[in-house]
Amino acid sequence: MMPGSPPSEYHYEYTACDSTGSRWRVAVPHTPGLCTSLPDPVKGTECSFSCKAGEFLDMKDQSCKPCAEGRYSLGTGIRFDEWDELPHGFASLSANMEIEDSTTESTENCTSSKWVPLGDYISSNTDECTATLMYAVNLKQSGTVNFEYYYPDSSIIFEFFVQNDQCQPSADDSRWMKTTEKGWEFHSVELNRGNNVLYWRTTAFSVWSKVSKPVLVRNIAITGVAYTSECFPCKPGTYADKQGSSFCKLCPANSYSNKGETSCHQCDPDKYSEKGSSSCKVRPACTDKDYFYTHTACDANGETQLMYKWAQPKICGENLEGAVKLPASGVKTHCPPCNPGFFKTNNSTCEPCPYGSYSNGSDCSHCPAGTEPAVGFEYKWWNTLPTNMETTVLSGINFEYKGMTGWEVAGDHIYTAVGASDNDFMILTLVVPGFRPPQSVMADTENKEVARITFVFETICSVNCELYFMVGVNSRTNTPVETWKGSKGKQSYTYIIEENSTMSFTWAFQRTTFHDIGRKYTNDVAKIYSINVTNVMDGVASYCRPCALEASDMGSSCTSCPAGYYIDRDSGTCHSCPPDTILKAHQPYGIQACMPCGPGTKSNEIHSLCYNDCTFSVSTPSRTFNYNFLALADTVSLAGAPSFTSKGLKYFHHFTFGLCGNQGKKMAVCTDNVTDLRIPEGESGFSKSITAYICQAVIIPPEVTGYKARVSSQPVSLADRLIGVTTDMTLDGITSPADLFHPESLGIPDVIFFYRSNDVTQSCSSGRSTTIRIRCSPLKSVPGSLSLPRTCSDGTCDGCNFHFLWESVAACPLCSAADYHTIVSSCVAGIQKTTYVWREPKLCTGGISLPEQRVTICKTIDFWLKVGISAGTCTAILLTVLTCYFWKKNQKLEYKYSKLVMNATLKDCDLPAADSCAIMEGEDVEDDLIFTSKKSLFGKIKSFTSKRTPDGFDSVPLKTSSGGPDMDL
């Protein structure tokens, strides 16, 4: 081969890979058109060939060589660690996923909501728009993407996912990022060969009107991209001091480096720099804001000294014009006493008293007989930081923990020292290993108070400072419980601990959220005067409390009363609480420790809580209503009308109800699954869930997040205790105004359930309260319908008092005899039916059922008709017989008469013998006896008819034989 052109006139490149996966190395001249004397193409390495991290591919001999000093390589990858601007290839998009095309003005609200490069990292948006950071990359071989992220606030939904050639996202299980617990966390995802599009997507969700803390991402590295034929120079502020580096190291404080350096250069004495700086800054003159005071630990003489310290890192110069010097140490003073439960040793340190004794901070005393130590921690004197507390500083710039003291002891209080910058978080953490609750509490799983922590604090602020109080359970993420903004006078705050596990309590103070170089606001401080935690395992006692006595051979020793029993202070004996009262477990002394249950409720067996068994009874002057709400006992949900954030993002307030619970066990559950969407269903034991009678969560529908699962966040308990059930509008200071809902129209009183929650917040100083009106509505089948107040669409008008209306047929009173009436039918075929019918409209349910139809025998009208016909027939027969009888009799009389007439005409003077004149042959004497003596009804009829003659005359005048006066026969 002929001698070629000098190597400086050309460089090597690879051709594209062919279908067999091979390629050629060709020489490309620097000057276009120069084609002579170039080396011939050579078969290249196979397409998937790559070098290790810290190496590059030397194209001349196609072998891997280590990077020189001051340079680094990922081998097959690229790294993005400078975020002064969006690096080439990245795109930042924003969208409002909920807004339709027609409403363009809302979408324009989102144009400024993007990921913002901020030097060392890139920061997400903090509003309700969805901001996406995208990067497309073609991998020659399978590789990885890894990055560091800082994600402190679960009110932002943060997801990272990858789409491949077919636009299919990667597995969903790793899509949802976990909130970070301490500073930055590392995340790595494997990538397949071919095209990959990486997405970092956030949607903030500040429903409670607080601004979310942004998600930060830095140091994005992607491997598997291709070979690299050169190494990258180290960026300013970093260096690589040996060959074959895969990354560059940060310069230490007070030094600097330029691009591609192999070492860092010290700053001049009058200058300073922070870690990883590319230049040095001139030191300012020291002021009184550059130091703080502290107390030395007690010496052997029991004395302490006030001392002053420079704030670290020390960036000011003492020798400059106008600079202040560090004040001299103060005079020695007596140490503050030990904290309660501790005693002073010979060398003036404080040690805990042994179990069974107590102290006020000086000497330990044994608890007298009949008492037991009330163990806990009470810190009110601050000479040294207690052993179970630690303090640190979290940088407000790059969110890394510094080896610095954030809080300093000051005798009767502990206060925030000076940080490196005014927006650093000054952090104080107290770790409690577990709790020893009184036995009466442990017996009941529903009475959740295990212990309580109370602290007295004060903040003095000139700008927008914030003090956070956070609680962590079993070393899981700290959850902010309460936040105080601006200056707050000396005040006390109590938090109820409801779980017996290792707990950490954290106080974090930030002077300002704005980052300015220097320290302007070091006089803004938070002070904590005292911290008191009760029932701590391995705790100490500041006093002894009376306990129950149990006689034994060894004398008297302490024992716990059975659950639901109070202790008589004088005798030490246990007495059961009266029925339907609950025992104040943390103060079980005397009958006054038994608190009566509210109306409509009763206590459980161990007197730890009041509950309602879903029945209720109320008497009115007219009748007694009995209710049974068991059909409403299952948990039900209610979503309010959709709400929209300022950017138009849709969300719902979602309520879950367990009206009566289960014998006091609360049944409604609300969860926070923002950070736990990667956990499969049924395994979400670590998700933050709340169990209550009624709870509320914010639901973001799937179409907003673009994910198949709905997102539930920010769960809040609205009802931890059932106060009572009544038809009155007010109970225990809670009112259920009737005018919030449409009026009741059936005349059946609404039954109102009253609840309170345990959460005390600044805005709700006595906790939240909830009322549910249970209203009879015969047309609404079980479970009926729940509704929110007409004027307050989220169930509450003031954020603290919630009201609901539950209408159902199951809310109607139990049926009683007053609810039906009787219908009696006419008599049919000797049978009469009595039917029972509900009054309309039917305003009752269950209870007694309608009585069966009754059938009775009756005398109908046709029976009397038959009687009448029979009687008439009998009468007719009798009359006929009588008629015949009298006709016959009349015939005889006629015969007698004619005989008399004949006799008279024959012989005027001859009269028949008187004895036999009226009695003919065949006649009975009795006939005339009846006729003359017995004037019965029959006799009267007879005599009346016998007086009449056939010719119609009543009587016949006859001359007697003696010629005397006429006689009527």
LINURTA-V423700 format. One record per backbone hydrogen bond with DSSP energy under -0.5 kcal/mol. NH is the residue of the N-H (numbers start at 1). CO is the residue of the C=O. Records with the same first field share a line. If there is no record, write none. Layout:
NH = CO, CO
This chain:
5 = 37
9 = 6
10 = 7
11 = 28
13 = 26
15 = 24
18 = 22
21 = 18
25 = 42
26 = 13, 24
28 = 11
29 = 27
30 = 9
31 = 9
32 = 30
34 = 31
35 = 33
38 = 35
42 = 25
44 = 23
47 = 21
49 = 46
54 = 73
55 = 52
56 = 65
57 = 228
58 = 56, 63
59 = 57
62 = 58
63 = 58
65 = 56
67 = 54
70 = 240
71 = 68
72 = 232
73 = 245
76 = 74
78 = 222
80 = 220
81 = 79
83 = 81, 119
90 = 87
91 = 134
93 = 91, 132
95 = 130
97 = 95
99 = 96
103 = 100
104 = 102
106 = 103
107 = 103
108 = 104
109 = 105, 106
110 = 107
111 = 108
113 = 110
114 = 112
116 = 123
117 = 115
118 = 121
119 = 83
120 = 118
122 = 217
123 = 116
124 = 215
130 = 95
131 = 129, 202
132 = 93
133 = 200
134 = 91, 132
135 = 198
136 = 89
137 = 196
139 = 137, 194
140 = 224, 225
141 = 224
143 = 191
145 = 189
146 = 221
147 = 187
148 = 218
149 = 185
150 = 216
154 = 152
156 = 153
157 = 203
158 = 156
159 = 201
160 = 175
161 = 199
163 = 197
164 = 168
167 = 164
169 = 167
170 = 162
174 = 171
175 = 172
176 = 172
177 = 158, 175
180 = 151
185 = 149
187 = 147
189 = 145
191 = 143
194 = 139
196 = 137
197 = 163
198 = 135, 196
199 = 161
200 = 133
201 = 159, 199
202 = 131
203 = 157
204 = 127, 129
205 = 155
207 = 205
209 = 206
212 = 126
216 = 150
217 = 122
218 = 148
220 = 80
221 = 146, 219
222 = 78
223 = 144
224 = 76
225 = 76
226 = 76
228 = 75
232 = 72
234 = 70
237 = 257
238 = 235
239 = 249
240 = 261
244 = 67
245 = 71
249 = 239
251 = 237
254 = 273
255 = 252
256 = 265
257 = 277
260 = 234
261 = 238, 258
265 = 256
267 = 254
271 = 268
272 = 281
276 = 251
277 = 255, 274
281 = 272
283 = 270
286 = 317
290 = 287
291 = 288
292 = 309
294 = 307
296 = 305
299 = 303
302 = 299
304 = 333
306 = 331
307 = 294
309 = 292
311 = 290
315 = 313
317 = 284
323 = 320
324 = 286
330 = 306
333 = 304
335 = 302
338 = 361
341 = 359
342 = 339
343 = 351
344 = 362
345 = 349
348 = 345
351 = 343
353 = 341
357 = 354
358 = 365
359 = 541
365 = 358
367 = 356
371 = 368
372 = 545
374 = 543
375 = 373
376 = 540
377 = 533
379 = 531
380 = 378
382 = 411
383 = 381, 384
389 = 386
390 = 429
392 = 427
393 = 402
394 = 425
395 = 393, 400
399 = 395
402 = 393
404 = 402
406 = 404
408 = 415
410 = 413
411 = 382
412 = 410
414 = 528
415 = 408
416 = 526
417 = 406
422 = 518
424 = 421
425 = 394
426 = 424, 509
427 = 392, 425
428 = 507
429 = 390
430 = 505
431 = 388
432 = 503
436 = 535
441 = 438
442 = 438
443 = 439
444 = 441
445 = 443
448 = 446
450 = 448, 497
451 = 497
453 = 495
454 = 532
455 = 493
456 = 530
457 = 491
458 = 527
459 = 488
460 = 525
465 = 463
466 = 510
467 = 484
468 = 508
469 = 482
470 = 506
471 = 479
472 = 504
474 = 502
476 = 473
479 = 471
480 = 478
481 = 469
482 = 469
484 = 467
486 = 465
488 = 459
491 = 457
493 = 455
495 = 453
497 = 451
498 = 496
501 = 499
503 = 432
504 = 472
505 = 430
506 = 470
507 = 428
508 = 468
509 = 426
510 = 466
511 = 422, 424
512 = 422
516 = 514
520 = 518
524 = 521
525 = 460, 523
527 = 458
528 = 414
529 = 456
530 = 456
531 = 379
532 = 454
533 = 377
534 = 452
535 = 375
536 = 375
537 = 434
539 = 536
540 = 376
542 = 374
545 = 372
547 = 370
548 = 559
549 = 572
550 = 557
552 = 555
555 = 552
557 = 550
559 = 548
565 = 562
566 = 575
567 = 588
568 = 573
569 = 567
572 = 568
575 = 566
577 = 564
581 = 578
582 = 595
583 = 607
584 = 593
585 = 583
587 = 584
588 = 585
589 = 587
590 = 567, 588
593 = 590
594 = 591
595 = 582, 593
597 = 580
601 = 598
602 = 611
604 = 609
607 = 604
611 = 602
616 = 627
618 = 625
620 = 623
625 = 618
626 = 624
627 = 616
629 = 614
632 = 629
633 = 630
636 = 657
638 = 655
640 = 653
643 = 651
645 = 649
648 = 645
651 = 643
652 = 699
654 = 652, 697
655 = 638, 653
656 = 695
657 = 636
658 = 693
659 = 632
662 = 665
664 = 660
665 = 662
666 = 664
668 = 692
670 = 690
672 = 688
673 = 671, 712
674 = 712
679 = 676
683 = 680
685 = 683
686 = 683
687 = 684
688 = 672
689 = 687
690 = 670
692 = 668
693 = 719
694 = 719
695 = 656
696 = 716
697 = 654
698 = 713
699 = 652, 697
700 = 698, 711
701 = 699
704 = 701
705 = 701
706 = 702
707 = 702
711 = 700
712 = 710
713 = 698
716 = 696
718 = 694
719 = 694
720 = 756
721 = 756
723 = 721, 754
724 = 754
725 = 599
726 = 752
731 = 734
734 = 731
736 = 729
737 = 735
740 = 737
741 = 738
749 = 747
751 = 774
752 = 726, 750
753 = 772
754 = 724
755 = 770
756 = 721
757 = 768
761 = 759, 764
765 = 763
767 = 764
768 = 759
769 = 800
770 = 755
771 = 802
772 = 753
773 = 804
774 = 751, 772
775 = 773, 806
777 = 808
780 = 777
781 = 779
784 = 781
785 = 807
787 = 805
789 = 803
790 = 740
793 = 791
795 = 792
797 = 801
802 = 769, 800
803 = 795
804 = 771
805 = 787
806 = 773
807 = 785, 805
808 = 775
809 = 780
811 = 808
812 = 809
813 = 843
814 = 626
815 = 845
819 = 816
820 = 817
821 = 837
823 = 835
825 = 833
828 = 826, 831
829 = 827
831 = 828
832 = 856
834 = 854
835 = 823, 833
837 = 821
839 = 819
843 = 841
845 = 813
848 = 815
854 = 834
856 = 832
858 = 830
860 = 858
864 = 860
865 = 861
866 = 862
867 = 863
868 = 864
869 = 865
870 = 866
871 = 867
872 = 868
873 = 869
874 = 870
875 = 871
876 = 872
877 = 873
878 = 874
879 = 875
880 = 876
881 = 877
882 = 878
883 = 879
884 = 880
885 = 881
886 = 882
887 = 883
888 = 884
889 = 885
890 = 886
891 = 887
892 = 888
893 = 889
894 = 890
895 = 891
896 = 892
897 = 893
898 = 894
899 = 895
900 = 896
901 = 897
902 = 898
903 = 899
904 = 900
905 = 901
906 = 902
907 = 903
911 = 909
916 = 913
917 = 914
920 = 918
923 = 920
927 = 924
928 = 924, 925
929 = 925
930 = 926
931 = 927
932 = 928
933 = 929
934 = 929, 930
935 = 933
936 = 934
940 = 936
941 = 937
942 = 938
943 = 939
944 = 940
945 = 941
946 = 942
947 = 943
948 = 944, 945
949 = 953
952 = 949
957 = 955
958 = 967
963 = 960
967 = 958
969 = 956, 967
